[in-house]
Amino acid sequence: MRINPDQLAAHLQRGLAPLYLIFGDEPLLALEAADAIRAQARQAGYAEREVFTVESGFSWQNLLASGDSLSLFADRRIIEIRIPSGKPGTEGGQALQDYCARLPADTVTLVTCPKLDKQAQATKWFKALEQAGALVPVYPVERARLPQWIAARLAAQGQRADPATLQFLTDRVEGNLLAAHQEIQKISLLFPAGQLNFDQVREAVMDVSRYDVFNLSDAMLAGDAGRLVRILDGLKGEGVAPTLALWAMTQEIRTLARLKLGQGRGAALSQMLRELRVWESRQSLVQRALSRLNEAHLVAGLKQAAALDRMIKGLSRGDVWDELLQLGLGMAKPV
């Protein structure tokens, strides 16, 4: 059974599963999910808590022995298994399977891992955890869902915001959900319940957005020039190597050029997207860019990227970040 973080509260009200696996790359949501499970367990009388952190020298036999033993101080207990690497190894994988095969009575087990790829999710130990209880995958909130996420958090503290204010907050906190949570909490301390004033929020909220080069290429594909400018400024301010920004944009331009060439030859777009390994979640972005850009735009973009590469290597002069901006804008808003 898989449970989205926003469905977890309703699930816990119906009763606790014997085991939970929280995994993903969004620390705030992982922390909140674990806290919610612990709180519900404590309320249900699971008073004792044991924590096992899998690190160098960890003994899996200690975990199995604890599972086989009765609680000494309480009728019910919580056992937490933290696997920071997401890789329990051969011994650990077998130990997790053995643990799941004989889950201890009167115990809620909470396992936490970072993001697990498809290969990890295909392992026997992962399948054993999945069959023994509930999975709670926690992933970053996509930009398109971020205004709704912010609105829900504001509503929980009795506050409301119009679309313009929500968009402003989204621009300021994108890619940094923990900071977004802190800013929303700050708003609850600064302003009373009810409708928020845009000007007040603008003055109160810091720019805590955090971007990566993949956000940059997404903005370019979407034709969102304003977001592209903000992301480039953020990457520059964070000291990201311009080589990475150029690589991300060039990869997308090269893919678009291949798709455009294939279209000219009459090839099926769906087949080309699969061959070029364009993820289904990004195909709409790519198709939007294809409809906006012609072959001449893409050839010019590749030439500009080659010139930028020479500039980064010191073979020609110029402002690298300004040229990156021009490249991105040329693809986002072609003349």
C-alpha positions as CSV (number, residue, x, y, z in Angstrom):
1,M,0.0,0.0,0.0
2,R,1.3,3.4,-1.0
3,I,0.2,6.5,0.8
4,N,0.9,10.1,-0.4
5,P,2.0,12.5,2.4
6,D,-1.2,14.5,2.1
7,Q,-3.2,11.3,2.6
8,L,-1.3,10.1,5.6
9,A,-3.3,11.9,8.3
10,A,-6.6,10.4,7.1
11,H,-4.9,6.9,7.0
12,L,-3.6,7.3,10.5
13,Q,-7.1,8.2,11.8
14,R,-8.3,4.8,10.5
15,G,-5.6,2.9,12.3
16,L,-1.9,2.2,12.3
17,A,-0.1,-0.2,10.0
18,P,2.5,-2.5,11.6
19,L,5.3,-1.0,9.4
20,Y,6.0,2.1,7.5
21,L,8.7,2.9,5.0
22,I,9.3,6.6,4.3
23,F,11.6,7.3,1.4
24,G,12.4,10.2,-0.9
25,D,14.4,13.3,-1.3
26,E,12.2,15.9,0.3
27,P,13.4,16.3,3.9
28,L,10.5,18.4,5.2
29,L,7.8,16.0,4.1
30,A,9.8,13.0,5.3
31,L,10.2,14.6,8.7
32,E,6.5,15.6,8.9
33,A,5.4,12.1,7.9
34,A,7.6,10.4,10.5
35,D,6.5,12.9,13.2
36,A,2.8,12.2,12.3
37,I,3.3,8.4,12.6
38,R,5.1,8.7,15.9
39,A,2.5,11.0,17.3
40,Q,-0.4,8.7,16.4
41,A,1.6,5.7,17.8
42,R,2.1,7.5,21.1
43,Q,-1.5,8.4,21.3
44,A,-2.4,4.7,20.7
45,G,-0.2,3.7,23.7
46,Y,3.1,2.9,21.9
47,A,5.2,4.5,24.7
48,E,8.6,2.8,24.3
49,R,10.9,3.7,21.4
50,E,14.1,2.1,20.0
51,V,16.1,3.7,17.2
52,F,18.6,1.8,15.0
53,T,20.8,3.8,12.6
54,V,22.5,1.7,9.9
55,E,26.0,3.0,9.6
56,S,29.5,1.6,9.6
57,G,29.8,-1.3,12.0
58,F,26.0,-1.7,12.5
59,S,24.9,-5.1,13.7
60,W,21.8,-6.4,12.0
61,Q,21.6,-9.1,14.6
62,N,20.9,-6.5,17.2
63,L,17.8,-5.4,15.2
64,L,16.6,-9.0,14.8
65,A,17.2,-9.7,18.5
66,S,15.2,-6.6,19.5
67,G,12.4,-7.7,17.2
68,D,12.3,-11.1,18.8
69,S,12.3,-9.8,22.4
70,L,9.4,-8.5,24.4
71,S,9.3,-4.9,25.4
72,L,10.7,-4.5,28.9
73,F,9.1,-1.2,29.9
74,A,5.8,-0.9,27.9
75,D,3.1,-3.0,26.3
76,R,3.7,-1.4,23.0
77,R,6.7,0.1,21.3
78,I,8.0,1.9,18.2
79,I,11.1,0.5,16.4
80,E,12.8,2.9,14.0
81,I,15.3,1.7,11.4
82,R,17.2,4.6,9.8
83,I,19.1,3.8,6.6
84,P,20.8,7.1,5.6
85,S,22.5,5.5,2.5
86,G,19.4,3.7,1.3
87,K,21.7,0.6,0.8
88,P,21.4,-2.0,3.6
89,G,23.8,-4.3,1.8
90,T,23.5,-8.1,1.3
91,E,23.4,-8.9,5.0
92,G,21.0,-6.0,5.8
93,G,18.7,-6.9,2.9
94,Q,18.4,-10.4,4.2
95,A,17.9,-9.1,7.8
96,L,15.1,-6.9,6.7
97,Q,13.4,-9.8,4.9
98,D,13.7,-11.9,8.0
99,Y,12.4,-9.1,10.2
100,C,9.4,-8.6,8.0
101,A,8.7,-12.3,7.9
102,R,8.2,-12.2,11.7
103,L,7.1,-8.7,12.6
104,P,7.2,-8.2,16.4
105,A,3.8,-8.0,18.1
106,D,2.6,-4.8,19.7
107,T,5.2,-2.9,17.6
108,V,5.0,-0.2,15.0
109,T,8.2,-0.2,12.8
110,L,9.3,2.9,11.1
111,V,11.9,2.6,8.3
112,T,13.4,5.8,6.7
113,C,15.5,6.0,3.6
114,P,16.6,8.6,1.1
115,K,15.4,8.6,-2.5
116,L,15.4,5.0,-3.8
117,D,15.7,4.4,-7.6
118,K,13.9,1.8,-9.6
119,Q,16.7,-0.7,-9.0
120,A,16.4,-0.4,-5.2
121,Q,12.6,-0.6,-5.4
122,A,13.0,-3.9,-7.2
123,T,15.1,-5.6,-4.5
124,K,13.7,-8.3,-2.3
125,W,14.2,-6.3,0.9
126,F,12.1,-3.4,-0.5
127,K,9.4,-5.8,-1.6
128,A,9.4,-7.3,1.8
129,L,8.9,-4.0,3.5
130,E,6.1,-3.1,1.0
131,Q,4.2,-6.3,1.7
132,A,4.6,-5.9,5.4
133,G,3.2,-2.5,5.7
134,A,2.8,0.9,4.0
135,L,5.0,3.0,1.8
136,V,5.1,6.8,2.1
137,P,7.1,8.2,-0.8
138,V,8.1,11.8,-0.3
139,Y,9.2,13.9,-3.4
140,P,9.7,17.6,-3.9
141,V,6.5,19.5,-4.6
142,E,6.4,20.4,-8.3
143,R,6.3,24.1,-9.2
144,A,2.8,23.7,-10.7
145,R,1.5,22.4,-7.4
146,L,3.4,24.7,-5.1
147,P,0.8,27.5,-5.0
148,Q,-1.8,25.0,-3.9
149,W,0.6,23.5,-1.4
150,I,1.3,27.0,0.1
151,A,-2.5,27.8,0.1
152,A,-3.2,24.6,2.1
153,R,-0.5,25.5,4.6
154,L,-1.8,29.0,5.0
155,A,-5.4,27.7,5.4
156,A,-4.2,25.4,8.2
157,Q,-3.1,28.4,10.2
158,G,-6.3,30.3,9.4
159,Q,-4.9,32.6,6.6
160,R,-5.8,33.1,2.9
161,A,-4.0,34.7,0.0
162,D,-5.0,35.7,-3.5
163,P,-3.4,34.1,-6.6
164,A,-0.9,37.0,-7.0
165,T,0.4,36.5,-3.5
166,L,0.6,32.8,-3.9
167,Q,2.5,33.2,-7.1
168,F,4.9,35.6,-5.4
169,L,5.5,33.2,-2.5
170,T,6.1,30.4,-5.1
171,D,8.7,32.4,-6.9
172,R,10.5,33.1,-3.6
173,V,10.6,29.6,-2.1
174,E,10.7,27.3,-5.1
175,G,13.0,24.4,-4.6
176,N,13.5,24.9,-0.9
177,L,10.5,23.4,0.9
178,L,11.9,23.6,4.3
179,A,12.5,27.3,4.0
180,A,9.0,27.7,2.5
181,H,7.6,26.0,5.6
182,Q,9.6,28.4,7.8
183,E,8.4,31.5,5.8
184,I,4.8,30.3,6.1
185,Q,5.2,29.9,9.9
186,K,6.7,33.4,10.0
187,I,3.6,34.8,8.2
188,S,1.4,33.2,10.9
189,L,3.4,35.1,13.6
190,L,3.4,38.4,11.8
191,F,-0.1,38.7,10.6
192,P,-3.6,37.8,12.0
193,A,-5.9,35.1,10.6
194,G,-7.8,36.0,7.5
195,Q,-6.9,37.5,4.2
196,L,-3.3,38.4,3.7
197,N,-2.2,41.7,2.2
198,F,0.2,41.3,-0.8
199,D,2.3,44.3,0.1
200,Q,2.8,43.1,3.7
201,V,3.8,39.6,2.6
202,R,6.2,41.0,0.0
203,E,8.0,42.9,2.7
204,A,8.1,40.0,5.1
205,V,9.2,37.1,3.0
206,M,12.8,36.6,2.1
207,D,13.9,35.2,-1.3
208,V,14.8,31.6,-0.2
209,S,14.4,29.9,-3.6
210,R,17.0,27.3,-4.5
211,Y,17.3,26.1,-8.0
212,D,19.3,23.5,-9.9
213,V,20.3,23.3,-13.6
214,F,17.3,21.0,-14.3
215,N,15.0,23.8,-13.2
216,L,16.8,26.0,-15.7
217,S,16.3,23.7,-18.7
218,D,12.6,23.2,-17.7
219,A,12.0,27.0,-17.7
220,M,13.7,27.2,-21.1
221,L,11.5,24.5,-22.5
222,A,8.4,26.0,-21.0
223,G,9.2,29.4,-22.6
224,D,9.0,31.1,-19.1
225,A,11.6,33.9,-19.6
226,G,11.0,35.5,-16.2
227,R,11.6,32.2,-14.3
228,L,14.6,31.5,-16.4
229,V,16.2,34.9,-15.4
230,R,15.5,34.2,-11.7
231,I,17.0,30.7,-11.9
232,L,20.1,31.9,-13.7
233,D,20.6,34.6,-11.1
234,G,20.1,32.1,-8.3
235,L,22.6,29.6,-9.8
236,K,25.2,32.4,-10.2
237,G,24.6,33.5,-6.7
238,E,25.0,30.0,-5.3
239,G,28.3,29.6,-7.1
240,V,27.2,26.9,-9.6
241,A,29.7,26.2,-12.3
242,P,28.5,27.8,-15.6
243,T,29.6,24.6,-17.3
244,L,26.7,22.7,-15.6
245,A,24.2,25.3,-16.7
246,L,25.5,25.2,-20.3
247,W,25.4,21.4,-20.2
248,A,21.8,21.3,-19.1
249,M,20.6,23.7,-21.8
250,T,22.7,22.2,-24.5
251,Q,21.3,18.7,-23.8
252,E,17.8,20.0,-24.3
253,I,18.6,21.9,-27.4
254,R,20.3,18.9,-28.9
255,T,17.3,16.7,-28.1
256,L,15.0,19.2,-29.7
257,A,17.1,19.4,-32.8
258,R,17.0,15.6,-33.2
259,L,13.3,15.6,-32.7
260,K,12.8,18.4,-35.2
261,L,15.0,16.6,-37.8
262,G,13.0,13.4,-37.3
263,Q,9.7,15.2,-37.7
264,G,11.0,16.6,-41.0
265,R,11.6,13.0,-42.1
266,G,8.2,11.9,-41.1
267,A,9.1,9.9,-38.0
268,A,6.6,9.4,-35.3
269,L,7.1,11.8,-32.4
270,S,6.0,9.3,-29.7
271,Q,8.6,6.7,-30.9
272,M,11.4,9.4,-31.1
273,L,10.6,10.5,-27.5
274,R,11.0,6.9,-26.3
275,E,14.2,6.4,-28.2
276,L,15.7,9.6,-26.8
277,R,14.6,8.6,-23.3
278,V,12.5,11.7,-22.7
279,W,10.6,11.0,-19.5
280,E,6.8,10.9,-19.8
281,S,6.5,13.7,-17.2
282,R,8.6,16.0,-19.4
283,Q,7.2,15.2,-22.8
284,S,4.6,18.0,-22.7
285,L,7.4,20.5,-22.0
286,V,9.4,19.2,-24.9
287,Q,6.5,19.2,-27.3
288,R,5.7,22.8,-26.3
289,A,9.2,23.8,-27.1
290,L,9.1,21.9,-30.4
291,S,6.0,23.8,-31.5
292,R,7.7,27.1,-30.7
293,L,11.1,26.6,-32.2
294,N,12.0,25.9,-35.8
295,E,15.1,24.2,-37.2
296,A,17.0,27.5,-37.7
297,H,16.4,28.5,-34.0
298,L,17.8,25.2,-32.8
299,V,20.9,25.3,-35.1
300,A,21.6,28.8,-34.0
301,G,21.3,27.7,-30.4
302,L,23.8,24.8,-30.8
303,K,26.3,27.2,-32.5
304,Q,25.8,29.7,-29.6
305,A,26.3,26.8,-27.1
306,A,29.6,25.9,-28.8
307,A,30.8,29.5,-28.7
308,L,29.9,29.6,-25.0
309,D,31.9,26.4,-24.4
310,R,35.0,28.1,-25.9
311,M,34.4,31.1,-23.7
312,I,34.1,29.0,-20.5
313,K,37.4,27.3,-21.5
314,G,39.1,30.7,-21.8
315,L,39.5,30.5,-25.6
316,S,37.4,33.6,-26.2
317,R,36.3,36.7,-24.1
318,G,32.9,37.6,-22.9
319,D,30.5,37.5,-19.9
320,V,29.7,33.9,-19.6
321,W,26.6,34.3,-17.4
322,D,25.2,37.0,-19.8
323,E,25.8,34.7,-22.7
324,L,24.0,31.9,-20.9
325,L,21.1,34.2,-20.4
326,Q,21.0,35.1,-24.1
327,L,21.1,31.5,-25.0
328,G,18.2,30.6,-22.7
329,L,16.1,33.6,-23.7
330,G,16.7,32.8,-27.4
331,M,15.2,29.3,-26.8
332,A,12.5,30.5,-24.4
333,K,11.3,33.5,-26.5
334,P,12.6,33.1,-30.1
335,V,12.4,36.2,-32.2
